[in-house]
C-alpha cells in the first residue's frame, strides 16, 4: 500500500494525509507497505504523475540508495546506552560544556524551578508561546493544523498516552512541551518557550531525558530538525528518506535501478 494525497498547492502527490508547512509535507516516519521488492517496484511504477514522498523509514526503502535519497535526519536518545542512569548520561559531556550549561541554568534554578504534568489547559500556553516566538513560521499559524493538534492532545489524554510537561520558573510558565507515549517510546511532538527565560529549552530537554531514564524507556524521539542542541546533547542521528518523481527543479536527480528518476538527496 502506498497512501497518497494530492497536494493541490504544489501540484504533486505526497504521503497521506498531505499536510504541508512552508510548501513541503512534514509528517515524519512514513511507511510504504510492500511484501517484497517486486511489489515495491510496482507501487512506484503506478504513482499518479509527480510524487514527492518524504520522511520514509529505512525499512520502507528495500532497494536502498537505489530508490531513495536521504531527506532529513531525526534524533533519538537511548536510555539503555547509559544504563538508564541520568548521571551516567550527564558524564558524557565535557567539563567545559557542563560548566557552560550549568552557568546558563543557574539563574533559572535560583528563581525556583517546578514542574507539572498533563494539565490540558497548559496546551493553550504551548500554542501561544510557539506562535509568539515563531510567528509566521509556526506550525500553529495554520488554523487547520492548530485545530487538529488540539484534537490530538485530547485524544492522547483520553487514551492515557499524553505527556504534557510544564516548567514553572518562580511560579511563571517558562516552557510547555507535549509528547506521546507508545509502548516504550516517548516522542516529544511540539513545544513553546518563554523569551524571559534563556536556557529554558535546555532545562526541559534535560528533564525529558532524566524522566526517560527513570521510566526505562527504550527510546526518546526528538524528531527531525537539525538544531545544534541535538548534536550537543549526544543524541543519535537517524536518517529518513525521500522518493521524488520527477525530481524537483532544485534537486539533483539520478536514475534508479528500475529506471525511474528519483531524488538523490
N, C-alpha and C positions, 0 to 999 in steps of 0.2 A: 504494500500500500504506500502510495506517495500522495500525501494530503496537501493539496494546493489551494491557494486563494488568489484571485486576481487582484493585483494592486493597481487600482484604477488611476491613482495619482501618478504612478510611474510607468504604467503600461507594460507590466510583466507579471508573471506568476511567482508568488513566494510561498513559503511554507505556511499552512493554516495555523492560526487564524488571520495572518497577514497584517497585523498592526504595524504601523511604521512610525519611526521617530527620526526627524531630520532627513526624510526621504528614503530611509532604509528600514527593513524589518529588523527586529532586535531581540525577539524572544529566543532564549538560549536552549541548547541541548536538544535540538530537533532530531528526529529519527526517521529513517526510511526503512520500512519493514519489508524485507525480502528473504525468501527461503534460501536462496543461493545467489551466486554472482550472475548467473544467466537471467534470473528473474530481475535482478537489479539492472542489468543492461536493458532489458525490455522496458522496464519502467521509464528509464531515461530516454529511450527512443520514442516514447509516446507522450512526452510532455507537450502541452498545447502552446506552441510558439515560445517566445522568450521566457526564460525561467531563471530566477536567482534564489537558490536555496542556501540559506546561511545557518551558521551555528550548529552544524551537524556533529554528532558524536562520532568518535573514531570507529565504533562498531557499525556505523551506518555508511562506511566507505570501504566495502570489501575489496575494491580494486586499488586501494591505497592511493598513492600520489598520482597514479594514472587517471583517477577520476575526480580528484578534488584537491584544491589548494587550501592552505591554512587561511582561515578567516580572521579570527581573533583568539585571544588566549584568556582562559578562565583561571582562577587562582583558588587553591584548596589548602586547608590545614588538616593534617592528620594527627590527632592526639596520640595515637599509638606510637608514633615515631619518637615521642618524648615520654614514653611510659606513662601516659595520661597524667603527667606532672606539669603543672603550670610553671613551677620553679625551674624544672629542667629546661622548659622552653625558653624562659627568660635568660637563662645562662648561655643561650646560643648567640646572644647579642654581644658585640664587642664592648669593652669597658667604656670606650669613648661614646658609643651610641647610647648605652644605658644612661650615662651621665647627662647627655643632651636631652633624652626623653624625660628623665626624672626632673630636670630643670624646667622643662616645658609644663609638666603636670603638677609641679609643686604649688602654683597659685590656685589651681582647682582644688587640690586636696586641702589646702589651707582654708579655703572658703567653705568646705564641708561637702563631701560627695555622698549621695544616697541614690538608691535605685528603687524603681517599682516596675511591676510586670503586669502585662495583659489587661491594662485599663483601656478599654476600647476608645474612650474619649481622647486618649493621647494620640490616636491615629490622626485626628484633625490637626494636632500640633505638628505632626510629621509633615503633612501636606503643606501646611503654612510655611514652615521653616524651609522646606525644599523649594517652594515657589519663590520665597523671598531671596534665597541665595542664587538660584539658577535662572529665575525669571523665564525668558522665552525658551530657554533650552531645557527647562524642567519637563520630565515626563508628564507631570500632573497639569501642565499648561493646557493639555488637550482634555476637555471636559469628559469626553468619552472614556479615556483611559482612567481619569480620576474616579468616575462612577464605577467602572469595572473593578478598580483596585479596592474601593470601599466594600464592594460585594465580596471580593476575595478575602479581605480581612475578616468580615463577618462569617464567611464560610469556614475559614481556618479555625476561628474561635469556636464555632458550633461543633466542629469535628475534632476538637482538642488537639489541633496541630499548630496553633498560633504561639509565637513567642514575640511579644511586643515589649521592648525594653526601653525604659525612660530613665535618663540620667538627670538628677537634680543637683544643682550647684547652689549651695546656700538656700535651698528651697525653691529655686527657679529652674524651669525646664531648660536644660542645656543641649540635650540631644535625644532623639527618638529614632529607634530602628525597629523595623518589622521583619520577622523571619518566620520560617516554616520548618516544622519537624516532621520528617517522614522516615519511618523505620529508624535507622541510626545515623541519618544525615540531617544536619542543621544547615539551612540555606538562609543567608541574610539577603533579603529582597530589595529593601529600599530604606532610606533614612533621611533625616534632616538635622542640622546642627545650628545652634545659635551663634551669631558672629561675636557676641560679647565674651565668648569663652574659647579663646585659641587653645588648640590641643585637645578639645573635647572629642574629636573624631578618633584620635589615638586611644583615648581613655575607654571609649565604648567598644572599640575593636579588641583591645586587650581583655575587656570584660567578657566579650563573646568567647574568646579563646580560653580564658580561665574556666568559664562555665562548661564549655565543651569537654575540657579535660576532666572536670569534676563528674560530668554525666557519662564520661567514657564513650562519647560518640565515635563512630568510625571516621567521619569527616565533617568539616565545616566548609561550605561552598560560599565563597565571597564573590562569585560570578566574574564576568568579564569587565574590562576597563583597565587599561594599562596605567593605573595610578602608581606613582613611585612608592607609596607606602606599602603596597602589597609585596614588592620585592624586598623592601627593608624589613618587613615583618617575617621574612623567610617562608613565605607561602610557596606552595608547589604549583608551577605553571602546568596547565593542561590545554593543548590546542584544540580548537573547534574548526570545522572545515566548511567549505562552500563549493557549490556547483553552479556554474552560470552557463547559459546557452541562449543566444550567442553572448560572447563576453561584452561587458560594459566598455564604453569608449575609453574610459580612463584606466582600464585594466589590461594587462598583457595576457593574451590567450595562447593556448597550446592545444594540440590535437591529442585527445586521449586514445587509449588503446582500441576503443571501439569506434574511433573515427569522429566522435563528437567533439565540438570545441568547448572547452571548459576554462574556468578562470585558473590562472597559475598562482594566484596569491596577490 
